Amino acid sequence: MGYITQALIVNLPPILFVIFKDKFNLTYTMLGSLVMVNFVTQLITDALAIKFVDKIGLRTSVVLAHALAAIGMVLLAVLPQMLPEPYIGLVLASVVFAIGGGLIEVLVSPIVESLPGDAKASAMSLLHSFYSWGQVLVIVLSTAALLLVGHDLWFLLPLVWAALPLTTLFRFLKVPLIPLDAGGKQTPLKALFSSKFFLLAVLLMVCSGASEQAMAQWASFFAEKGLGISKAPGDLLGPCLFAVMMGIMRTLYGIKGEKMNIHKVLVICSALCILSFILTALVPIPAISIFGCALCGLTVSLMWPGMLSLTAAGYPAGGTAMFAMMALGGDLGCSMGPWLTGVVADGSTLNMGILAAIIFPAAMLIGLHILKKHVKPTQSKSGI
């Protein structure tokens, strides 16, 4: 439920991009900046969480995260219509629910990592699959709701969705939690930052986040404005198909991935991700572009959880600090990818904006080649 809430925070705003553009007169850059505000706020939260999560406690932190997510959804519905400048209202709401999202990202992965069991990478992939299935849920239900109530009542969507983090908040008040430092002393930040392996892993997390969100955040808008598909089918064929493919791959890896070499899988995914951006942006056939979008969802599926698993294997005592730094890198990428797409689109076309984001999977491919020298044979497998 925590990761479904994270999917809500990340994916509801892009579904409303076309409505925001039409009703509030926003530019591509302003829309891309909303995504950047979301992920930069999460990034700052990731950095601050290193200090305060251990002080205020795991349970308090995760409950606070869902409270802020619920409040942010309410503000998203209310502020743009109350303030004289709607864009400011959208930014303020984004900041509030993004703080909640940043905490969720920092906390939920190490909570699962702390659970007993050997197949850590498979468990991590299965956990992250719920983000993808949450994305599908948000897109399908939100698209159906907009068809039912119309674009003028768009603000009802975030109000209703606020019930999800609110419910999850009460669940986290009682669920048993294992202390993250239960295995002993955590690896200090100084030791992490002195490691070339860790620094490269953080850089690859940047590439992972950027590759994923450059496509995910613009897929709905691109399907409608770039391919001429109406909103409901566009949402289902664009971001929804992207999320379905991502969810299927993460779920399959979570169930069957114990015997796979995660490093080799990530190399293949990065190469195919480059192809997916080319197909989506350059092939003037809507069916091929949609296929490219779906292929992208498949190829980025294991980048984020795969890098988390590889790094956690290298630093089993990394604790909150390690996961916070990895989340910080991922969120930095999540903000850079969609922002770059929006900026290039304003100066050229949305197709060129999407194509520009190809630099991220390309950098991922190069980085994985370098990382191979630092990864032990036993560490590259998901059984880590």
C-alpha positions, 0 to 999 in steps of 0.5 A: 500500500505504501508503494501504491501511494508512491505511484499515486504521488508520481502518476496522478499529476501527469494524467492531469497535464492536458487539463492543467495546460488547457485550464491554467494556460501552462507551457511544456516547461511549466508542466515539466517543472511540476515533475521536477518540483515533485522529484527535487522535493523528494530528493531533498527529503531523501537527503534530510531523512539520513539524519532525522529518520533514525532520531524520530523512529521508523514508525513515526517517519512512515506514518508522517509520510502518508499523512503528508501524502494525504494532505498534499492530495487535498491541497492539489484539489483546492489550492489551484482554484483558491490562489490567484496564480493556479501554477503556484497552487500546483507547486505548493501541493506538489511540495507537500505530497512529494515530501511524503513520497520521498519518505516512502521511497527511503523507508519502504525498501529498507523495511522489506530488505530487513525481513528474513530471507535469502532472495533479497533481489527477488523480494525487492523486485516484487515490492517495486512491482506494486509501484507499477500495479499502483500506477496501472490502478491510478491511471485506469481509475482516474481515466474512468473517473474523468470520463464519468465526471468530466474535466471540469470536476477534475479536482474530485480525483485527488480528493478521493485518492487522498483516502489511500494514504490516509488508510495506509497511515492507519495500517502502519500504526500497527504493522510489526516493524523490524529495526533497520539496524537490528543486524548491528552497526550501520556502514557510516556515510564516510565509508560509502562516499569513499567507495567508487562502487557506491558512487557509481551505483548512485550515478546509475540510480540517476540514470534509472530514474531519468530513463523511467520518468522521462517516458512515464511522465510524458506518455499520456500527453504524448499519446494525445498531443503527439499521436492524436489519440483522444485522452481516455485511449491515450492514457490506457495505451500510453502510461497504462501500457508502460506500467503494465509491462513494467509491473509484469517484468518486476513481478516475474523477476520477483517470482523467478529471478533468483537464478538470474544474473542481475548485472547481465539483465540490466545491460540488456534492459539498458540497450533495449531502452535506447531502442524504445526511445528511438521507436517512440520518438522517431517512427511516425506510426502511432502503433509503433510509437505505442509499442516503443512506450510499452517496450520502455516500461519493460526495459526500465522495470528492473533498473531501480530495484536491480541497482538497489539490490546490487548495492545492498548486497555490497553493503549489507549494513548500509541501513537508512543512510545507504537507501536514502542516498540511493533514493536521492540519486534516483529522484534526481534522475526522476526530476532531470528526465522529464524536465529535459524532455519538457525544455527540449520540447518547448524549443523543438517538438515533443518527439525531440524532447523524448528523443533527448532523454536517450542519453540516460539509458545510454549512460546507464549502459556505459556505467554498467560496463564500468560497474562490472569490474567492481561487482563480485560474481556472487553479488551479480546474481539475485541470490546475493 
